[in-house]
């Protein structure tokens, strides 16, 4: 629970420090500008709020790792929901309004997470998890999107080391194997999820895992 708050606070702090010009730069998400990514974070924060107040009476069907659905096909940026996010982001016009909305809804999501009982069973996407597992899954979400945010903004601080390490651990569980020890946590996440193609030397180190990535999480 603490790691969720730490990763989420770091991501929102990074967004709060962006200049207006930064919002028009590319993000690490295919087809999205930084403003589109930030708009997606607003939607994510809303999802967190909705899920934490949607209790379930049945046994959990997923945990923090199995929460993720894995595909081998990277997004092309033309999914209807992705397109809606782009249109919604453009409607803000003033980046300051988008910052304000993320701070407003994001702060509420952060407070809700701090107040949540980790053992509470919640429902999302027709699946049941404990609140603790749900929020743990979102550590990976926040960390990957923090990397997306800074992909073309080298002056912006990246995700915290604890979030990177925990996210790598979850991705390795999803993959069913470890990434090479020579890979930094950030490299493992970027290469493992297809955000960056491995260099020839990295591909050699990956061995048979090279044929099983990218792990596209949804």
HELIX and SHEET records of a PDB file:
HELIX    1   1 UNK A    2  UNK A   16  1                                  15    
HELIX    2   2 UNK A   21  UNK A   24  5                                   4    
HELIX    3   3 UNK A   34  UNK A   52  1                                  19    
HELIX    4   4 UNK A   80  UNK A   92  1                                  13    
HELIX    5   5 UNK A   95  UNK A  115  1                                  21    
HELIX    6   6 UNK A  131  UNK A  150  1                                  20    
HELIX    7   7 UNK A  161  UNK A  175  1                                  15    
HELIX    8   8 UNK A  185  UNK A  192  1                                   8    
HELIX    9   9 UNK A  200  UNK A  206  1                                   7    
HELIX   10  10 UNK A  207  UNK A  211  5                                   5    
SHEET    1   A 2 UNK A  70  UNK A  71  0                                        
SHEET    2   A 2 UNK A 216  UNK A 217 -1                                        
SHEET    1   B 2 UNK A 121  UNK A 124  0                                        
SHEET    2   B 2 UNK A 127  UNK A 130 -1                                        
END                                                                             
